[in-house]
Amino acid sequence: MITAEEIKSLAISGEGYNVEFKIRVPSKIKEIILELCAFANSEGGYLILGIDDDGKIYGLELDNITRSRIQNDIRDISPNIQVDLYPVQVDDKKVWALDVPSGKDKPYVLSGSIYVREGANSQKLTTAEEIRSFFQTSNRIYFDAIPCPRLDIDKEWDEDNFQYFRHESNITGNVTTKQILNNLQVFDDSGIIKNGGVLFFGKEPEKLFPHAVIHCVLFKGTNKVHIIDDKYYGGTLYNQYKQAEAWIKDKLKVSYIIEDMGPRKEIWEIPLTVFKEAIINALSHRDYYEQGAVTMVEIYDDKVVISNPGGLLPAVQKEFGTRSMSRNPLIFGLFTRMSLVEQVASGIPRMRDEMKEAGLPEPVFITDGGFFTVSFKRPDNNGAINGTINGTINKEAVEDLVFELIKSKEGITVSDITESIGKSRRTVMRYLDTLKKADKIEFRGGNKTGGYYLK
């Protein structure tokens, strides 16, 4: 049975993969039962009545009739599963806990459908194909839920990374590390850390899982013939995400603009937010059972490609872009707690919208061949500044813009530069003179037909 102190701890930590709050019993009790079914099909959990979504404890009284209705409706889950319903006095408030174990006879079905936990939400599977694929893929056991006794927790625990996770997850108050990890179900019932916990909080998880790394490669041209840069990034999954993101930023082009004398604004050739979505998706949903492949980030002259082993599950294939299901719900839930995943199934539409708003083609998704791949097209001029830039731009930024234009298109004329940056010919000539005095550029050709080149 869960204690009052544990409930306080859960309330502070918030809803998650194994915790659901309801401020009251809904009029349709099936809404509660499907959550219980999802917990049973996953790693178990608690549904607490009398707490709102924000973790505020209001308390609740349950009469005998309502309790009987809940207990009767639980019997609609097949096969039968034991769910304990009991009150817990939390200070001056009484709440009711529905305590659900991780079922041993998965899959559990409610009204012909299977419900599973996906982060802090429950998802429904409806067809036999989806059900078979879901449980066959993980052999009824998620990779991130498997205990990992090989990790020496005393030596390999990354405390700094955990404290950062706690900060980003807004877990405040006097909640111990042990309580938080128990709430997150990072350990199994015997106290052994799970694979997902190793990947998220272990110092060097790649020592135990050599394939759990990101491989970043920069190519010259549009194919895989000439490699310019080649890096492998290990460490915790969050650190892998940050290192891969930093590597991408180092390779892409960016311009700096100041509008209305405000702070400098970065304009990247491809919006950085799409890479956040793609990398987090790859780390959360990749098939970690597949040890012969790694998560990849590849940059070519014309595109950026991010891929991970493990294609789409059939449950998602038919509703791609509107439905989500993770092979690693513990990992996905931990990223969700850090607010790196805004809401389930929102990543694909958001990447499409970001590319469209940047005036770029929508990302291309390839979901066959055992991999999931997303490709982002770079601007045709390989990221050089293009088009008219509005607003007030500081002197150094304009000089950089003019230099980048000449670098990307040697022989460019004053008229072309003027049109590209939205400045007068006189202003452009002033910056050109500055660059010439710095011995960076030179003018070649006749006064009317000549252009500027790098010196």
N, C-alpha and C positions, 0 to 999 in steps of 0.2 A: 504493500500500500504506500502511496505517495504521502509525504508528510507536509505539514503547513510550511515549514522552511523551504522545502523543495518547490512548493507551489509559488512562494514568493520569488524564489530564484528564477523559475520559469517565466513568471510575469515580467521580471526585469529583462530577461534575455529576449522575450518576445516569441511569437509564433515561428514555427520552423518545420523541418522535415518530420519531426516526431511530436509536435505540439500544436494543438488547435484550441482556440478560445471561442466560446459562445456566451454572450451576455445573458441570453435567455434561451429557453427551449423554443425552437421555431414551430410555427403552426404545422408545417409538414415535417414530421419527425424523421422521415426518410432522409432529410438533409443531414441529420446527425448520423444515421446508420451508414450512409455511403462513406462518410469520413472514417468510421470504424472499420469498414471493409477495406478501405485504402491502407489504413495502418496495419491491418492483419496481413495484407499482401506485400507489405514493405518490411520495415524493421520494428513494427509495433509503435506505441506512443500513448499520449494522454489527450483526451478531449475534456477540457475543464469548463463546466457551466458556471456562470456568474462572474466572468472576466471578459472585458471588451477587447477589441482587436488591438488596442494600444497597450494592453497589459494592466489596465486599471481594474482593481478588484472591487466589485459592487456587492457580491453575494447573491444568493438565490435560495428560495424555498421551493422544494419539490413535493407536491402532494402525492399520496399513494397511487392515485389514478394515473398521473403522468409517469411516475416511475414504472408502473406496470406496463404502460403503453410502450415505453422505451425498451424494456426487457423483452416484451413480446415481439417487437419489431426486429430486435437483434436476431431472433430465431429465423428471420428471412434470409440471413446470410448462410450460404451453403458452400462447403460443409459447416457444421456447427462449430462455433468458436466461443470460448469462455471470455466474457467481458465483465469485469467487476465494476459495479456502480456503488459509490459510497460517498458520504459527506466528509468534508474536512473543514475544521474550524480554523480560519486564518484570522488571528486577532479577534475582532468583533464581527467578522463576516463569515458566513457559512457558504462554501462552494461545493459543487458536486463533481467528482472525478469519474470519468469512464476510462478504465485502465485496460488497454488492449495489448496483448502479447503479439510478437511476430509469429504468425501462423506456421505450423509445421506441415500443413496439408494444402499449400498453395497449388492452384489459384482458388481464391474465395470469390464467390459469385453472388451478386445481389440483383434480383430482377433481370437475370439474363446477361448482366454486364459485370466486368471486372473493373475495380477502381484501384489505383495505385497512387502513392505519394510522389509528387514532382516538386521538389523544393518545399515551399510552404503551402502548396496547393494539392488538390486531388484531381487526377485525370481518369477518364473512363476509356476502357478498351471494349470494343463491341463485337468483333468477329473472331471466329476460330483461328484464322490466319494470324491475326494480331496477337492473340493469346499465346499461340504456339511459339511465335517468333520472340515474343517478350521473354518468356521463361526459358526457351531453348538458348537464346543468346547468352544469358547469364547462368545457365544451368540451375535456374531458380535461386542463384546467389549472385548478387551484384559484386563486381570485382572490388569496389571500394568498401564493401561491407565485410570482406573476408578478414579474419584476425591475422595479424602479422607478428608472431612471437619472436621473429629474428631481430626486431628493433630493440636496442638497449635504450629504453626510455630515459634513463638517468644521464646517458652520455649524448644521445642523439636528438634530444628535444630542443627545438629552436624557440627559446623563450622570447626573444625580441620579436620574432615574427608573430608569436601568439599574442603578445601585448598589442602589437599593431592591429591584428585582427580584432581584438577586443575593442580597441578604440574606434575602428572603422565600423564596427557592428553596433556601436552605441550601447555597449553593455556596461552599465555603471552600477554604483552601489557596492556594498560589501559582499560580493559574490566571489567565492574562491575559484581558483583555476579548476579544481576537481569538480565543483558543482557545475561550472559552465560546460566542461567536457562531457559530464554525464548528461546534461540537458541536450547537448548536441549529438549524443550517442556516438562519440568518437571511439569509445571503448566498447568491447562486447561484455556479456554478462560475467565473464571470468576476469575482467580487468585487463584484457590484452587489447592493445591499440589496433584499430582496423587499418586496412590499406589506405583508405581515404584520409585518415588521420596522419599516416606516415607521409603521404604526398603533400599534405597541406601544412604540417607542422614539424616534420623531420628535417634535420640540418642538411643532410645530403641524401635525399631519397633515391637518387639515381644509383647509389651503391647497391641498393636492394632491387631496384627496378631500372636497369640500364636503358630500357626503351622509353622511359617516362621523361623525355627531354624534348626541347624544341630545337630544330635544325634550321638555321637561317642562312640562305645562300643568295648572293648578288651575282647576276650574270651580265656579261656584256653582250648586247644585242637582244634578239627576241627568241633565242633558243638556248639549250643547255650546253653549248660547246665551250664557251670561255667563262671561267669562274673568276670573279674579281675579289669576292670576300666570302668566307665560309666560317660560320660560328655554330657551336653547340652551347645551349644554355640549359643548365640543370638547376638544382635547388628546389625550394618549395614551389608549388604551382603558381602562387601569386608572384613570386620573384621571377619565374619564367615569363609570365605575362608582362611584367614591367620591363624585363631585359629585351624581350622581343619587340615591344612597343618602342623602346629607346633605339634599338637597332634600326627599325623601319624609319623613324624620324631622322636618323643620321643619314639615310640614303635618299630621302625625298627632298624636293625643293619647297622652299617657303618664302613668301614675301611678307614685308612688314609695313603696315599702314597705320597712320594716325588720323582719325576722323574728329573734326571739331576740337582739336587740341587735346583730345583724350589720351588714354594710355595706348601704347602700341598694340596693334592687333595682328595676329599671325594668320596668314592665308596659306594653307597647305594645298599642294596640287591635288591631293585626295584628302577628304575630311578624315581626321585621325579617329573620330568616333567609330567609323566602320571597322577599323582594325581592332579596337577594343572589343566590339561585338564578336568579330570573327575569331579572335584569339581565345576569348573566354569560352565561346561555344566549342572550339576545338579541344580545349583542355577539359571541359565538363563532359562532353559527349563522346570523346574518342573511345575506341575499344582497347582497353588496357590489357585484355587477354591476348591481343595480337602483339607478340614480342618481336616480330620481324620488321616493324615499321615505327616511325616516330612522327610527331607533329612537325609539319614543314611550313616555313615561310620563304617564298621565293620572289625575288624582284628582278624583272626584266625591263628593257627599255620601254616596253609598251604596256606592262601590266604588273600587278602585285597579286600573287597567288598564295592562299593559305589552305592547307589540307590536313586531314587527320584520318588515321585508319578507322574503319567502321562506317559503312554507308548508313543511310536512313533506315530506321526500323519500319516495317510495313505499317505500323500503327500511325506513323507520321507521314509516310510517303504519299498517301492519298490526300492528305490535308496539309501539304507542305506550305510553310509560311504562316499557318494559322493555328498549328498545334505543336506541342513540344512534349518529348519524352526522353529522359536522359538514361544512358546506360549506367551512370554514376550519380544517383540521387543525393548521396551524402556530400560529394564534392560540389555538385550543383547547388545544394542547399547552403554550403559554406560560402560560396561566391555570392549567393543571393543575400546572405546576412551582411556581407560587406557592401551591399548596394551596388555591386558590379553587374548584377542582372536586375533590370527594372521590373519586369513582369514576364511570366511564362509566355512563350511563343511570340514575343514582341521583337526579337532581334532581327529576324529576316525582313519584316516590313520596315524597320528603322534603318537598316543598311540601304534598302532601296530608296527610301525617302531622302537620306543624306546625300547619296550620289546624284539623285535627281536635282536636289536643291543646289548642288555644286555645278550643275550644268554638264554632268558626266553621264555616260551610259549606266544603266542599272547593273549591279553585279551579276555575274554568270555563275549559276550553281550547277555542279555536276555531282550526281548522287549514286553513280554506279561504279562497278569495279572494286567494291569493297572499301572505297574511300569516299569521304565527303570533302568536296573542293569548292572554294569560292574564289572567283577571279575579279579583280577590280582594274578597270582600264585606266591607264594614265593618260594625261592630255596628249594630243597628237604631237605637240612640240616638246615632248619629254619633260614637261613641267616648267618650261620657260614662261615668264610672265606674258599674259596675253589679254587683249581686250582693254577697255577703258577703265581706269581706276578712279573712282570718285572720292572726294573728301580732301582734307589737308594732309600732306605727307611731309615728314621732316626731311631735312637736307640729306642726311646720311642714307635714309631709306630710298630717296629718289636716285641718288648716285648708285646705290646697289641695284635698283631696278633697271637703270640705263645700262649699267655694266652687264647685267644678266641678259638683257635683250641683245646686246652686241655679241655676247658669248654664244648665245643660242642661234643667232642669225648674223654671221659676219657679213659685212657689206651693207648692213641696214642703213637706210637714209634718215636724215633728220625728220622728214615728213612722217615716216613710219613710226619713229620713236615718239614724236609729238602725238600722233593718233593713239598710240598704245597706252601712254600714261596720262593723257588728258591734260597736258600742260602746253603753254604757249611755246612757239618756236624760239623766242628770245630766252625763255627760262631753260629750255632744253639745251640751247647752245651754251649757257652758263655752266651747266653740269658737265657737258662734253668737254669744255675747256679745262675744268677742274681735273677730269680724268686724264686728259692729255698731258697736263702739267705733272701729274703723278706718274707719267710714263706707263700708263696701263693700256691706252688705246692710241690709234693713229687713223688719220683720214687718208684714203687712197682714191685716186681718180679725179675727174673733172669736177668743177664747182657744182654743176647741175646734175651730173650722173653718178658722182662718186658716193662712197659710203664709208662706214667706220668698221675697223677691225681691231682685234686684240693685238697688242704689240709684243 
